[in-house]
Amino acid sequence: MSETLQYIFSGITIGSIYAIRGIGFNVIYSTTGVLNLAQGEFVMLGGMVAVSLSHVVPSPWPWRVLSWL
């Protein structure tokens, strides 16, 4: 049962990240008319900063659990 809940929350988290990326591609393409593929770099940069800060800055318990995923 605990593995099933972990898979559900992991799937929702990853799906949310894909949805936000897709919305970002859509907004940029709608406003400029150019497909900006460099947006993935910003997503990667944000993830790297979040992981780096999670090891340095003390944070509440739920954030630490999410950073282990």
N, C-alpha and C positions, 0 to 999 in steps of 0.2 A: 504494500500500500504506500509506503513512504517513497519507494522508487517511482511509482506512478505519479505521485504529486510532484516529485522533483522533475520528471519529464514534462509534465503539464506546465509548470512554471518556467522551465527552461525554454520550452517551445513558445510560450507567450512572450518571453523576453526577446528571443531571437526574432520572432515574427514582428514584434514591435519595432525592432531596429531596422528590419527590412522595409517595413511600412514607412518609417520616417525617412529612410533613404529614398524610397520611391516618390514620396511627396516632395522631397527636396528636388529630385530630378524634374518632376512635373512643374514645380513652381519656376525653376530656372528656365526650363524650356519654354514655358508659357510666356514669360516676360521678355526673354531675349531672343527666342527662336533658335538658339544654339544649344546643342547637347553638350553639357559640361561634364566630361568624365573625370575631372580632377576632384569631384566632390568626394569620392571614396578616400582620397588622401586626408580630407578634413575629418572624416569619420574615424580613420585609423589614428590620426593625431589626437582626437578627443579620447579615444580608448586608451592610448598610451599614457596620456596625462592623467587620466582617472586611475589607472593601475599604479602609476608612479606615486601619486598623491596618497593612495590608499595604504602604501607602505610607510609613508613618512608622517602624515597627519593623523592623529588619533581621531577616530570616527565612531559613530554609534554602531551598535551590534548589527543591525540589518544590512548596513552598507558593507561591512566586512564579509557577511555571508554571501552577498551578491558578487563581491569582488573575487571570491574563490571559484565562481562558475566559469 
